[in-house]
Structures are given as C-alpha cells and as structure tokens.
Amino acid sequence: MKSHLSRERSGFLANERKRLDKFECQVCGLSFADTYGKLGEEFAEAHHRIPLASLSGKVETRIEDLATVCSNCHRMLHRMDGKRGDVDKLRSIVRKRVSYT
C-alpha cells in the first residue's frame, strides 16, 4: 500500500489512482480517451474522498482515499457533504438519472 504523509497533495498517488482506474470516472464511467480520442488519453481528476480541509494535523493519504473522476462529477462531489461515501452516493444518483432506453 502506497501512502503520503501531510496535508499536501501527492501527484504520485493521484496518478497511481487514475492509472489503476484506467482513467475512468468512478461515478459516471466517462473515459476521456473514449470521448476525445488521443487528446483525452491519460486524463482524469483525482478526488480526495475526505476533503483535506476537513482534516487536521499530519495526515497519511492512502491510495484508497482517492477516487478517479471526470471534471463534472468532481465539481458535483464538492457540492456534497464531504464524506467518504459521497462517491457512491453520487454514482447512485447518476445511475437513477440515466435512461436505459
């Protein structure tokens, strides 16, 4: 298990999380590469499941604390409660709204 100490952001962990998730949004399933071709290859954002601002002192960030998301879902996550379960909650909202016709 890889981890990073302190409240600073770890580019290494973020990139590792995105690579493990194949750069696919864990909320809506968007792949920038599928949508934008070569331009979108290896593009996505990493979301801290628990916002760094809500933590105090020295914190160990683990790869499990991050989620790969697209830009839109990332913005929606930051409008939510800032709790560990927000990714799953938003995924449920998105799935209910998607039409399977």
C-alpha positions in Angstrom: 0.0 0.0 0.0 1.4 3.4 -1.0 0.8 6.4 1.2 1.9 10.0 1.6 2.2 12.0 4.8 1.0 15.5 5.5 -1.9 17.6 4.1 -0.2 18.4 0.8 -1.4 16.8 -2.4 0.6 13.9 -3.8 0.8 13.9 -7.6 2.3 10.4 -7.4 -0.7 9.0 -5.6 -3.2 10.8 -7.7 -1.5 9.5 -10.9 -1.3 6.0 -9.5 -5.1 6.0 -8.6 -6.0 7.2 -12.1 -3.8 4.6 -13.7 -5.3 1.8 -11.5 -8.8 3.0 -12.5 -7.8 3.2 -16.2 -8.5 6.9 -16.2 -12.3 6.2 -16.0 -14.6 8.2 -13.8 -15.7 6.1 -10.8 -19.0 7.9 -10.7 -20.4 8.1 -14.3 -17.9 5.8 -16.2 -16.7 8.6 -18.5 -13.4 7.8 -20.3 -11.8 11.0 -21.8 -9.9 8.8 -24.2 -13.1 7.2 -25.5 -14.8 10.6 -25.8 -11.9 12.8 -27.1 -9.5 10.2 -28.6 -5.8 10.8 -28.3 -6.4 14.3 -26.8 -8.2 12.7 -23.8 -5.6 9.9 -23.2 -4.5 9.6 -19.6 -6.7 12.5 -18.5 -8.9 12.4 -15.4 -9.0 14.1 -12.0 -8.3 12.6 -8.6 -10.8 13.4 -5.8 -10.0 13.1 -2.1 -12.8 11.1 -0.6 -12.4 13.1 2.6 -11.6 16.8 1.9 -8.1 17.8 3.1 -9.5 21.0 4.5 -11.6 19.0 7.0 -8.6 17.1 8.3 -6.2 18.4 11.0 -2.6 17.8 11.7 -0.4 15.4 9.9 -2.4 13.0 7.7 -1.5 9.9 5.9 -3.2 9.8 2.5 -3.6 6.3 1.1 -4.4 5.4 -2.5 -7.7 4.2 -1.2 -8.5 7.7 -0.1 -8.6 8.9 -3.7 -11.2 8.3 -6.5 -10.7 8.9 -10.2 -13.4 11.2 -11.5 -14.3 13.4 -14.5 -14.4 17.1 -14.2 -18.2 17.3 -13.9 -18.5 14.6 -11.3 -15.6 16.2 -9.4 -17.5 19.5 -9.2 -20.7 17.7 -8.0 -18.7 15.9 -5.3 -17.5 19.2 -4.0 -21.1 20.3 -3.7 -21.9 17.3 -1.4 -21.3 16.6 2.2 -17.6 15.9 2.1 -18.0 12.4 3.4 -16.2 9.2 2.4 -19.5 7.8 0.9 -20.1 10.7 -1.4 -18.7 8.9 -4.5 -21.0 6.0 -4.0 -23.9 8.4 -3.3 -23.3 10.4 -6.4 -22.9 7.2 -8.5 -26.3 6.1 -7.3 -27.8 9.5 -8.3 -26.3 9.3 -11.8 -27.5 5.8 -12.4 -31.0 6.7 -11.4 -31.0 9.6 -13.9 -29.6 7.7 -16.8 -32.2 6.4 -19.3 -31.6 2.9 -20.5 -34.0 3.0 -23.4 
